[in-house]
Amino acid sequence: MKIKIENVGPIRQGATANDGYITVNDLTLFIGNQGTGKSTVTKLISTLCWLEKALFRNYVRESELKKENFFKNHCKWHKLDRYLRDDSYIHFIGHCYEFEYKAKEFSAIVRNKDGYSIPQIMYVPAERNFLSVVDRPRILKALPTSLYAFLDEFETAEKNIYKDGIELPLDEDNVKLKYDPRNKLAHIEGSGYSIRLSEASSGIQSMAPLFIVSQYLANSILKEKEANEMSLEERRKIEAEIEKILSNKDLSEDVKMLSLKNISSRYKKGCFFNIIEEVEQNLFPTSQKLILFKLIELLNQTKGNRLLLNTHSPYIINYLSIAVKAEQVLNMAIADTKDRKRLEIDIERIIPLKSCIASDRLSIYEVTNKGEIRSLSTYNGIPSDNNYLNNLMEEVNELYSQLQEIEEEYEN
């Protein structure tokens, strides 16, 4: 999957390598300053992946694509419609469709529908904390549309938590999220305390919805993959229902979308595309490590899964380097069975084996203040530390050294 973006919101030009195209890999990461366009890129990818799935399922007809403002209207979901200008250019190369937005016109080309694995696309917005700070988030009004969609998945995941709750990957032992179905309230339980999620720390309020939705959906995909595939007859029945809804002129667009959503739940998904804004939000560095490693584990759970993150945190890149290096060490040629087992035990002390990832499955892009998208270089397959975030940390060290020099000068 690839995408080229020019003159959309803060983004001015495509990636500096690969003819301007961003490669959406198994794990893709965007770093950069606030307001540079990281979310613009991730939201566009989410929108176009959803549109590809909608066309494949016949939720959207190919004849509709050429309608005026078709693409702009779909961008309203993530509030990107005003980011499109007369000179905006987008070229998306997906699995079964290729889309182009140029000179305010949208077009699509069918590539190859064979072998397309229907993804469960989940966009985890940075505003997810809003769903944790109140006991019953349904009472919140005028939330972004994407946040309402995430709330649906959050509530479903909460209801499917086992009686014993679910342990959160935090730098604190035995912190669990439990759900009381009777009162419809989420609780956080730790060593000697139990509080409502709305009373928890900001880090837990950010972590909890992100983690339980990610785990629930990833596990759901795994179960569906293990179950029998949908038969041709089942698919035809669903397609007939979809066509009946779309052709009913008496139904409003909102009612149509709700009906299609209900039908969607009966489709078997083949993979999970997890898109997360500010994965590190309000988390201590060691907790950033734990949630990242858990997300990679969920990524590795089913072939075809994808994980897309954007971040301001240099720790996320550094921990990704650990995951890549661990995979390299794990793949060392060791014939002796005992030595192989000892190697795995030694690695497991540092990082879970299920959280390792090969470098060719990873893409990292830096979005600059000038609206450029720069592919981050690697050294022996390890992400380079020559990036905006690590350079800022070096700047801090340099400023500290300068103050020490001033101190020494005046002491003498």
C-alpha positions in Angstrom: 0.0 0.0 0.0 1.4 3.4 -1.0 0.2 7.0 -0.9 1.5 10.3 -2.3 0.2 13.6 -0.7 0.9 17.1 -1.9 -0.6 20.4 -0.8 -3.1 19.0 1.7 -3.4 21.0 4.9 0.2 21.4 6.3 1.6 18.9 3.9 3.4 20.6 1.0 5.2 17.8 -0.8 5.3 14.0 -0.9 8.0 11.8 0.7 11.6 12.8 -0.2 12.3 9.3 -1.4 10.4 6.6 -3.4 9.1 9.2 -6.0 7.2 11.0 -3.2 5.3 7.9 -2.0 4.8 6.8 1.5 4.9 3.1 2.0 2.3 1.9 4.5 4.1 -1.1 5.9 3.1 -3.6 8.5 4.2 -1.1 11.1 4.3 2.6 10.0 5.3 5.5 12.2 5.1 9.2 11.7 7.1 11.6 14.0 7.3 15.4 14.0 6.3 18.6 15.7 2.7 19.4 16.4 0.8 21.0 13.5 3.2 19.6 10.9 0.6 17.2 9.4 1.1 13.8 11.0 -2.6 13.5 11.7 -3.4 14.7 8.3 -1.5 11.8 6.7 -2.9 9.2 9.1 -6.5 10.4 8.6 -6.2 10.4 4.8 -4.8 6.9 4.9 -7.7 5.8 7.2 -10.3 7.5 4.9 -9.0 5.9 1.7 -8.6 2.5 3.2 -12.2 2.7 4.4 -13.3 3.8 0.9 -11.5 0.9 -0.7 -13.3 -1.5 1.7 -16.6 0.2 1.0 -16.2 -0.1 -2.7 -15.3 -3.8 -2.4 -18.4 -4.4 -0.3 -20.6 -2.3 -2.6 -21.4 0.1 0.1 -20.3 2.8 -2.4 -20.9 2.3 -6.1 -18.2 3.1 -8.6 -20.6 5.3 -10.5 -20.8 7.7 -7.5 -17.0 8.4 -7.5 -17.2 11.1 -10.2 -19.9 13.1 -8.4 -18.9 16.6 -7.5 -17.4 16.8 -4.0 -17.6 13.0 -3.5 -14.2 12.8 -2.0 -14.5 16.1 -0.1 -17.6 14.8 1.6 -15.9 11.6 2.7 -13.1 13.7 4.2 -15.6 15.4 6.5 -15.5 12.3 8.7 -12.1 13.3 9.9 -12.7 17.1 9.3 -10.2 17.2 6.4 -12.6 18.6 3.8 -11.2 22.2 4.4 -7.7 20.9 4.0 -8.3 20.2 0.3 -7.3 23.0 -2.1 -7.3 23.6 -5.8 -3.7 22.3 -6.1 -4.2 19.3 -3.7 -2.9 16.0 -5.1 -3.4 12.6 -3.6 -2.5 9.2 -5.2 -3.4 6.1 -3.2 -2.4 2.6 -4.4 -4.3 0.1 -2.3 -4.8 -3.6 -2.5 -7.7 -3.7 -4.9 -8.3 0.0 -5.9 -6.1 2.9 -6.9 -7.5 6.4 -6.2 -6.4 9.8 -7.5 -7.5 13.3 -6.4 -6.3 15.9 -8.8 -7.7 19.3 -9.8 -10.6 18.8 -7.4 -11.6 15.6 -9.2 -11.6 12.1 -7.8 -11.1 8.9 -9.8 -10.6 5.2 -9.1 -9.1 2.3 -11.0 -9.8 -1.3 -10.1 -6.5 -3.2 -9.5 -7.1 -6.7 -8.4 -9.9 -7.8 -6.0 -8.6 -11.4 -5.8 -7.0 -12.1 -2.4 -8.2 -8.9 -0.8 -8.4 -9.4 2.9 -11.2 -7.3 4.4 -9.6 -5.2 7.2 -11.2 -4.1 10.4 -10.1 -0.4 10.4 -9.9 1.3 13.8 -8.9 4.9 14.2 -7.9 5.7 17.8 -8.0 9.5 18.1 -5.9 11.6 20.4 -9.2 12.8 22.1 -9.8 9.4 23.5 -9.4 10.7 27.0 -12.8 12.4 26.7 -14.3 8.9 26.9 -12.6 8.2 30.2 -13.1 11.4 32.1 -16.9 10.9 32.4 -18.6 7.8 33.8 -21.1 7.6 30.9 -19.5 9.1 27.8 -22.7 8.8 25.8 -23.9 11.9 27.5 -21.2 14.0 25.8 -22.5 16.1 23.0 -20.9 17.4 19.8 -18.0 15.0 19.8 -16.0 14.5 16.6 -17.6 11.8 14.4 -14.4 9.6 14.6 -14.6 9.7 18.4 -18.2 8.5 18.4 -17.1 5.6 16.2 -14.3 4.8 18.6 -16.8 5.0 21.5 -18.9 2.3 19.9 -15.9 -0.1 19.9 -14.9 1.0 23.4 -18.3 0.1 24.8 -18.3 -3.2 23.0 -14.8 -4.1 24.3 -15.8 -3.1 27.8 -18.8 -5.5 27.7 -16.6 -8.3 26.6 -14.0 -8.0 29.4 -13.9 -11.2 31.4 -15.1 -11.2 35.0 -11.6 -10.9 36.3 -10.9 -7.8 34.2 -8.0 -7.1 31.9 -4.5 -6.2 33.0 -3.2 -2.9 31.5 0.4 -2.8 30.2 1.6 -0.1 32.7 4.8 0.4 34.7 2.9 -0.8 37.8 2.0 -4.4 38.6 -1.5 -5.8 38.5 -3.4 -2.7 37.4 -6.7 -4.0 35.9 -9.6 -2.5 34.1 -12.9 -4.0 35.1 -16.4 -3.3 33.9 -19.6 -3.3 35.9 -22.4 -4.2 33.4 -25.1 -3.6 35.9 -24.1 0.1 36.5 -22.3 0.4 33.1 -19.2 1.8 34.8 -15.5 1.0 34.2 -13.2 0.7 37.2 -9.5 0.6 37.7 -8.2 -1.9 40.3 -4.7 -2.0 41.7 -2.8 -3.1 44.7 -5.2 -2.2 47.6 -7.4 0.3 45.7 -10.4 0.4 43.3 -11.5 3.6 41.6 -13.7 4.6 38.7 -11.9 5.1 35.4 -13.1 8.7 35.5 -11.1 9.1 38.7 -7.9 7.5 37.4 -4.7 9.3 36.3 -4.6 10.9 32.8 -2.1 8.2 31.6 -4.5 5.4 32.6 -7.4 7.3 31.0 -5.5 7.5 27.8 -4.2 4.0 27.9 -7.3 2.1 28.9 -9.6 2.7 25.9 -6.6 2.4 23.4 -5.5 -0.9 24.8 -8.8 -2.7 25.4 -10.2 -1.8 22.0 -6.9 -2.8 20.3 -6.8 -6.2 22.1 -10.5 -6.9 21.7 -10.5 -6.3 17.9 -7.2 -8.1 17.3 -8.5 -11.1 19.2 -11.8 -10.9 17.3 -9.9 -11.0 14.0 -7.9 -14.0 15.2 -11.1 -15.9 16.1 -12.7 -15.1 12.8 -9.6 -16.3 10.9 -9.8 -19.6 12.8 -13.5 -20.0 12.0 -14.8 -21.1 8.7 -14.6 -18.6 5.9 -17.9 -17.0 4.6 -19.4 -19.1 1.8 -20.3 -17.6 -1.6 -24.0 -18.0 -0.9 -23.6 -16.0 2.4 -21.7 -13.3 0.6 -24.4 -13.0 -2.1 -27.2 -12.7 0.4 -25.4 -9.9 2.2 -24.7 -8.1 -1.1 -28.4 -8.4 -2.0 -29.3 -6.8 1.3 -26.8 -3.9 0.7 -28.2 -3.3 -2.7 -31.8 -3.2 -1.3 -30.7 -0.5 1.2 -28.8 1.6 -1.2 -31.6 1.6 -3.8 -34.3 2.6 -1.2 -35.0 6.2 -1.9 -37.3 6.5 1.2 -34.3 6.0 3.6 -32.3 9.0 4.7 -28.5 8.8 4.4 -28.1 8.4 8.2 -30.5 5.5 8.3 -28.7 3.9 5.3 -25.4 4.2 7.1 -26.8 2.7 10.3 -28.3 -0.2 8.3 -25.0 -0.8 6.5 -23.1 -0.8 9.8 -25.4 -3.5 11.1 -24.8 -5.6 8.0 -21.0 -4.9 8.3 -20.8 -6.8 11.6 -21.8 -10.0 9.8 -18.8 -9.8 7.4 -15.8 -11.8 8.4 -12.7 -9.6 8.6 -9.4 -10.9 7.5 -7.0 -8.5 9.3 -6.9 -5.5 11.6 -5.6 -2.1 10.6 -5.0 -0.2 13.9 -4.3 3.5 13.5 -3.4 5.4 16.7 -2.7 9.0 17.3 -0.2 10.0 20.0 0.3 6.5 21.3 2.5 7.9 24.1 -0.1 10.3 25.4 0.4 11.1 29.1 2.5 7.9 29.7 5.8 7.6 31.5 8.6 6.3 29.2 8.5 2.7 30.7 4.8 2.6 30.1 5.3 3.8 26.6 7.6 0.8 26.1 5.0 -1.7 27.5 2.1 -0.4 25.4 4.3 -0.3 22.3 5.5 -3.9 22.8 1.9 -5.1 23.4 0.7 -3.4 20.2 3.4 -5.1 18.2 2.4 -8.4 19.7 -1.2 -7.8 18.6 0.2 -6.8 15.1 2.1 -10.1 14.9 -1.0 -12.1 16.0 -2.6 -12.4 12.5 -1.0 -12.2 9.0 -2.1 -9.1 7.2 -2.5 -6.9 10.3 -1.2 -3.4 10.1 -0.3 -0.8 12.8 0.1 2.9 12.1 1.2 5.3 14.8 2.1 9.0 15.1 4.1 10.3 18.0 6.0 13.2 19.6 8.0 10.8 21.7 11.7 9.9 21.0 11.2 6.9 23.3 8.9 5.2 20.9 11.5 5.2 18.2 14.2 4.0 20.6 12.0 1.1 21.8 11.2 0.2 18.2 14.9 -0.1 17.7 15.0 -2.6 20.5 12.2 -4.6 18.9 14.1 -4.7 15.5 17.4 -5.6 17.1 15.8 -8.3 19.2 14.4 -9.9 15.9 17.9 -9.8 14.4 19.4 -11.5 17.4 16.6 -14.0 17.5 17.3 -15.0 13.9 20.9 -15.8 14.6 22.0 -19.2 13.1 22.2 -21.4 16.2 22.0 -25.1 15.6 22.2 -26.4 19.1 18.7 -26.7 20.7 19.8 -25.8 24.2 21.7 -22.7 23.0 18.6 -21.7 21.0 16.4 -22.0 24.1 18.9 -20.1 26.2 19.0 -17.3 23.6 15.2 -17.0 23.6 15.2 -16.8 27.4 17.9 -14.1 27.4 15.9 -12.0 24.9 12.7 -12.5 26.8 14.2 -10.8 29.8 14.5 -7.6 27.6 11.5 -7.8 25.3 8.7 -10.4 24.8 9.5 -12.6 21.9 6.1 -12.0 20.4 6.9 -8.2 20.2 10.0 -8.6 17.9 9.7 -7.2 14.4 11.8 -7.5 11.3 13.2 -4.2 9.9 11.7 -4.8 6.5 8.2 -4.7 8.0 8.9 -1.2 9.5 8.6 2.3 7.9 9.3 5.5 9.8 8.7 9.0 8.4 9.5 12.4 9.8 7.1 15.2 9.0 9.0 18.5 9.0 7.9 22.1 9.9 8.1 22.9 6.2 5.5 20.3 5.3 7.9 17.8 4.0 7.7 14.0 4.6 11.2 12.5 5.1 11.9 8.8 5.2 14.0 8.0 8.3 17.2 6.3 7.4 18.4 3.0 9.0 21.8 1.6 10.0 22.1 -2.1 9.7 18.3 -2.3 9.7 18.0 -0.3 12.9 16.1 3.1 12.8 18.6 6.0 12.8 18.8 8.2 15.8 19.4 11.1 13.5 15.8 12.4 13.6 14.0 15.5 14.9 13.1 14.0 18.3 16.5 12.7 19.2 18.1 15.9 17.8 16.0 17.9 20.3 17.4 15.7 23.1 20.9 16.4 21.9 20.1 20.1 21.9 19.2 19.8 25.6 22.5 18.2 26.4 24.3 20.9 24.4 22.5 23.7 26.2 23.3 22.1 29.5 27.0 21.9 28.5 27.0 25.6 27.6 25.6 26.4 31.0 28.4 24.3 32.7 31.0 26.2 30.7 29.5 29.5 31.8 29.5 28.3 35.4 33.2 27.2 35.2 34.2 30.5 33.6 32.7 32.6 36.4 33.9 30.3 39.2 37.4 31.0 38.0 
